[in-house]
């Protein structure tokens, strides 16, 4: 069940506050306030509904007929919907100002209550996984409405080999709020409260990271050293968070008999380990022709003998520092979406007009960007930290892609709408690609085309190369933690071991960079999440190649894929396009698009 906000985090770039009127969330479509009578009504209903669900069905599932099982599933879905609505509201409200004690308390209290209310439901998964295959197949054969939910049963039963006793499963459910969720909250509040001092002014993480994309190299260097200073001062706490979460995961994985630390993520993503391994290997083998080759070009453009880490996201010398107003960003993205299909722009437009986006940078606001699907009968909400750089426009295109996907998938209903992480990035990365292609086509000069092409290559390297390096770091971290407690220096050494390999010989690494693992939220919130970005980028590159080849039915097939939500496996979703992610050549097809862009940049040098 989805009781906590499921966030798609992405790193935002930089800018200024002279951007026009930036929208804020209107959360009233969920609830008007935590004190609203509707909020209390739903919380009271949830407590009663969970208790009566257990009373009616616990110990009885195997003996039900198909119609009674459908009733059971529909009741379970409504419980999931109401719990999701409550936690979406409380979570989104908290992420607006994570430093507000009242909001933090409201979220903690809601999590505690819902965890308590839903403990009686733990039996459902356990009993489903004890039912014989023939009984399940008989139900689906007898009742077409129930058969629609087969993917839910398949997902539950994927965990069947790793299921613990009923008592232990209930214990793990009960203690979750003081386990990983508590450490997640400590991390979030610590990150939001970090203070960095530059030029005598105190600023938060987001604004300081923004300086790493400044044209002035000295500003980038100052920001990098200040980030290293503050991360270094807090590194023991971050190391404690990572040690505890990795150990907690190791203990639970060991009890469940999970063969690897990554198994749980692969199961939740509905993706085979060998597919992820093929993706990882294809990217690592491609490092020399992707990141190493691109950064060598960039080193030359910047006129440097060696690049430092603060040069990685530097703008090119010929790049304009013009800020993009919010209205221009809106028009750019909607025009790109409309150029693909007017329906896509129609689906995106309400985000701007109805308070579905929170765009501005504000004290205490969570860093980064995400799209939260909330629940199937409301609508998604998008969070940005918009500061007006071209990359922020791409982030807007990315998160709106998530929003469009989530709106289309909502028709599947609460239990089937949610996509696995590997497919969750499809529409977001596709939306970015549409926006990029539109901007590239409209570029008024060769110099601006070069800047745009370089920016897109950097984004793709960040999405593919960097995320696979992150994945390798996590794999090493979890393996090492199995051997014992890791010091901050131990974790730093693991981090540095993947940096040089992935970024290449154009770089040297300043002292203090070994602490930069500490602010990445994915490692804390969703272990091994990161490969989903590379999966999504490769998948979209392959999809876009099919689109460019001129398939006349592409738009219809694309919308059908998004509307499917989590109801189909990636093989089934990609088949209409003639694609198969389990074929190792599939990933080479996606990576060749990045390599082709670098070829274009090299040709411009001539």
FENQUI-V926014 format. One record per residue. RES is the residue in one letter. OMEGA is omega as a letter, one per 40 degrees, with the letter a starting at -180 (NA if undefined). D_CENTER is the distance of its C-alpha to the mean C-alpha in Angstrom with 2 decimals. Layout:
BEGIN
RES&OMEGA&D_CENTER, RES&OMEGA&D_CENTER
END
This chain:
BEGIN
X&a&17.82, X&a&14.98, X&i&16.68, X&i&14.07, X&i&11.42, X&a&8.23, X&i&5.77, X&a&2.73, X&i&4.43, X&a&6.62, X&a&10.20, X&i&13.00, X&a&16.52, X&i&19.83, X&a&22.84, X&a&25.31, X&i&25.97, X&a&28.50, X&a&26.23, X&a&27.76, X&a&26.91, X&a&23.22, X&i&22.16, X&i&21.25, X&i&19.91, X&a&22.56, X&a&21.37, X&i&24.73, X&i&23.53, X&i&22.19, X&i&24.95, X&i&27.13, X&i&27.04, X&i&26.83, X&a&30.61, X&i&30.71, X&i&32.90, X&i&30.30, X&i&27.88, X&i&30.73, X&a&31.76, X&i&28.41, X&i&28.19, X&i&31.77, X&a&31.20, X&i&28.27, X&a&30.53, X&a&33.31, X&i&31.26, X&a&29.73, X&a&33.25, X&i&34.93, X&i&32.37, X&a&33.16, X&a&36.84, X&a&36.96, X&a&35.00, X&i&34.82, X&a&37.01, X&a&37.78, X&a&34.97, X&a&36.79, X&a&39.89, X&i&38.42, X&a&39.04, X&a&36.38, X&i&36.90, X&i&36.50, X&i&33.26, X&i&31.90, X&i&32.94, X&a&31.19, X&a&27.87, X&i&28.19, X&i&28.95, X&a&25.98, X&i&23.74, X&i&25.34, X&i&24.82, X&a&21.09, X&a&21.14, X&i&23.13, X&i&21.27, X&i&17.93, X&a&19.70, X&a&21.07, X&i&17.97, X&a&15.97, X&a&18.89, X&a&19.40, X&a&15.82, X&i&15.45, X&i&18.96, X&a&18.23, X&i&15.32, X&i&17.87, X&a&20.21, X&a&19.01, X&a&22.45, X&a&24.39, X&a&26.08, X&i&26.76, X&i&23.17, X&i&22.15, X&i&25.11, X&a&24.32, X&i&20.88, X&a&22.47, X&i&25.37, X&i&23.40, X&a&21.36, X&a&24.74, X&a&26.46, X&i&23.96, X&i&23.79, X&a&27.59, X&a&27.94, X&i&25.75, X&i&27.32, X&a&30.00, X&a&27.47, X&a&26.57, X&a&29.60, X&i&28.06, X&a&25.78, X&a&28.55, X&i&31.22, X&a&29.31, X&i&28.97, X&a&32.72, X&i&33.76, X&a&35.41, X&a&33.88, X&i&36.99, X&i&36.72, X&a&33.17, X&i&34.23, X&i&37.27, X&a&35.27, X&i&33.13, X&a&36.34, X&a&38.09, X&a&35.54, X&i&33.46, X&i&31.45, X&a&30.50, X&i&29.81, X&a&26.96, X&a&25.10, X&i&25.78, X&i&22.14, X&i&21.55, X&i&24.53, X&a&23.50, X&i&20.16, X&a&22.12, X&i&24.75, X&i&22.51, X&a&22.52, X&a&26.28, X&a&27.39, X&a&25.45, X&i&26.57, X&i&28.63, X&i&31.55, X&a&31.29, X&a&32.29, X&i&29.74, X&i&26.86, X&i&28.05, X&a&28.37, X&i&24.79, X&a&23.61, X&a&26.04, X&a&25.21, X&a&21.41, X&i&21.61, X&i&23.52, X&a&21.53, X&a&17.85, X&i&17.20, X&i&19.97, X&i&18.80, X&a&15.29, X&i&17.31, X&i&19.65, X&a&17.00, X&a&15.54, X&i&19.14, X&i&20.32, X&a&17.78, X&a&18.53, X&i&22.20, X&i&22.57, X&a&25.30, X&a&26.11, X&i&29.55, X&a&30.24, X&i&33.59, X&i&34.58, X&i&31.71, X&a&29.06, X&a&25.48, X&a&21.99, X&a&19.25, X&a&17.66, X&a&21.11, X&i&22.08, X&a&19.17, X&a&20.21, X&i&23.59, X&i&22.32, X&i&22.38, X&i&25.90, X&a&28.72, X&a&31.01, X&a&30.51, X&i&32.19, X&i&29.64, X&a&26.79, X&i&28.78, X&a&29.55, X&a&25.92, X&a&24.94, X&i&27.82, X&i&27.08, X&a&23.47, X&a&25.03, X&a&27.69, X&i&25.53, X&i&23.05, X&i&26.27, X&a&27.76, X&a&24.86, X&i&24.06, X&i&26.04, X&i&23.99, X&i&20.67, X&i&22.43, X&i&23.57, X&a&20.09, X&i&18.94, X&a&22.31, X&a&22.29, X&i&18.87, X&i&19.60, X&i&23.09, X&i&22.14, X&a&19.89, X&a&22.80, X&a&25.26, X&i&23.48, X&a&22.78, X&i&26.48, X&a&27.76, X&a&25.83, X&i&27.00, X&a&23.63, X&i&24.75, X&i&21.91, X&a&19.14, X&a&16.65, X&a&18.40, X&i&16.58, X&i&13.12, X&i&14.96, X&a&16.66, X&i&13.75, X&a&12.27, X&a&15.87, X&a&16.27, X&a&19.35, X&a&19.44, X&i&21.72, X&i&19.32, X&i&16.71, X&i&19.79, X&i&21.06, X&a&17.91, X&a&17.99, X&i&21.73, X&a&21.78, X&a&19.55, X&i&21.58, X&a&24.78, X&a&23.74, X&a&23.14, X&a&26.75, X&i&26.63, X&a&23.27, X&a&22.41, X&a&25.92, X&a&27.65, X&a&25.60, X&i&25.88, X&i&29.60, X&a&29.95, X&i&28.23, X&i&30.45, X&i&33.40, X&a&32.25, X&i&31.89, X&a&35.31, X&i&34.28, X&i&35.74, X&i&32.53, X&i&29.12, X&a&27.73, X&i&24.11, X&i&24.56, X&a&25.43, X&a&22.26, X&i&20.72, X&i&24.22, X&i&25.33, X&a&28.13, X&a&31.66, X&a&32.30, X&i&29.12, X&i&29.82, X&i&28.59, X&i&28.78, X&a&26.30, X&i&24.88, X&a&25.73, X&a&23.46, X&i&25.86, X&i&25.82, X&i&22.02, X&a&22.15, X&a&25.01, X&a&23.50, X&a&20.32, X&i&22.33, X&i&25.02, X&i&22.76, X&a&21.29, X&i&24.88, X&i&26.19, X&i&24.15, X&a&25.11, X&a&26.33, X&a&24.59, X&i&21.15, X&i&22.40, X&i&23.97, X&a&20.76, X&a&19.08, X&a&22.19, X&i&22.14, X&a&19.01, X&a&21.41, X&a&24.48, X&i&23.62, X&i&21.69, X&i&18.21, X&i&16.91, X&a&17.29, X&a&17.66, X&i&19.93, X&a&19.71, X&i&21.53, X&i&22.74, X&i&20.69, X&i&17.68, X&i&14.28, X&i&13.28, X&a&10.58, X&i&9.10, X&i&7.09, X&a&8.42, X&a&9.79, X&a&11.86, X&a&14.47, X&a&17.09, X&a&18.71, X&i&21.79, X&i&20.38, X&i&17.72, X&i&14.22, X&a&13.99, X&i&12.31, X&i&12.36, X&i&13.32, X&a&15.57, X&a&17.73, X&i&20.49, X&i&21.92, X&i&21.27, X&i&20.78, X&i&17.29, X&i&16.50, X&i&17.80, X&i&15.42, X&i&12.46, X&i&14.22, X&a&14.60, X&a&10.94, X&i&9.93, X&i&13.21, X&i&12.42, X&a&9.69, X&i&12.53, X&i&15.17, X&a&13.53, X&i&13.17, X&a&16.74, X&a&18.14, X&a&16.76, X&i&18.12, X&i&21.50, X&a&20.83, X&a&21.09, X&a&19.10, X&a&19.08, X&a&18.39, X&a&16.05, X&i&12.74, X&i&11.45, X&a&10.43, X&a&7.12, X&i&9.58, X&a&10.64, X&a&7.82, X&a&7.50, X&a&11.30, X&a&12.39, X&i&10.20, X&i&11.55, X&i&14.83, X&i&15.12, X&a&14.87, X&i&17.47, X&a&19.71, X&i&19.74, X&a&20.47, X&i&23.23, X&i&24.76, X&a&24.95, X&a&26.30, X&a&28.92, X&a&30.04, X&a&30.28, X&a&33.86, X&i&34.69, X&a&34.12, X&i&33.02, X&i&30.26, X&i&29.21, X&i&29.05, X&a&26.92, X&a&24.46, X&i&24.43, X&i&23.94, X&i&21.04, X&i&19.32, X&i&20.15, X&i&18.69, X&a&15.34, X&i&15.47, X&i&16.65, X&a&13.84, X&a&11.33, X&a&13.63, X&a&16.20, X&a&14.50, X&i&11.49, X&i&14.24, X&i&16.28, X&i&13.66, X&i&13.68, X&i&17.48, X&i&17.59, X&i&15.87, X&i&18.26, X&a&21.12, X&a&20.26, X&i&20.23, X&a&23.31, X&a&25.12, X&i&24.48, X&i&26.31, X&i&29.32, X&i&29.36, X&i&28.15, X&i&26.50, X&i&27.80, X&i&25.82, X&i&27.79, X&a&26.82, X&i&23.07, X&i&23.84, X&i&25.82, X&i&23.04, X&a&20.73, X&a&23.58, X&i&24.36, X&a&21.31, X&a&21.59, X&a&24.97, X&a&24.37, X&a&21.31, X&i&22.51, X&a&26.15, X&i&29.67, X&a&29.35, X&i&27.90, X&a&29.44, X&a&27.55, X&i&28.78, X&a&29.66, X&i&26.91, X&a&24.00, X&i&23.84, X&a&22.23, X&i&19.19, X&a&16.99, X&a&17.50, X&a&15.13, X&a&11.81, X&a&9.86, X&a&7.77, X&a&11.32, X&a&12.37, X&a&9.94, X&a&8.73, X&i&11.29, X&i&10.88, X&a&7.14, X&a&7.74, X&i&10.09, X&i&7.87, X&i&7.59, X&i&11.35, X&a&11.93, X&a&10.59, X&i&12.60, X&i&15.57, X&a&15.58, X&i&15.60, X&i&18.23, X&i&20.32, X&a&19.96, X&i&20.94, X&i&23.91, X&i&25.07, X&a&24.78, X&i&26.84, X&i&29.37, X&i&30.23, X&a&29.51, X&a&31.16, X&a&29.12, X&a&25.72, X&a&24.56, X&i&25.74, X&a&24.09, X&i&20.76, X&i&20.91, X&i&22.05, X&i&19.04, X&a&16.66, X&a&19.12, X&i&19.02, X&i&15.68, X&a&15.61, X&a&19.38, X&i&19.72, X&a&18.98, X&i&17.66, X&a&21.35, X&a&22.58, X&a&20.13, X&a&20.91, X&a&24.64, X&i&25.79, X&a&24.69, X&a&26.55, X&a&23.52, X&a&22.78, X&i&19.85, X&i&22.16, X&a&24.55, X&i&24.08, X&i&25.41, X&a&22.40, X&i&20.30, X&i&23.30, X&i&23.38, X&a&19.90, X&a&20.70, X&i&24.07, X&i&22.65, X&a&21.42, X&i&24.75, X&i&26.58, X&i&25.25, X&i&26.47, X&i&29.74, X&i&30.12, X&i&29.65, X&i&32.22, X&i&34.56, X&i&34.43, X&a&35.75, X&NA&38.80
END
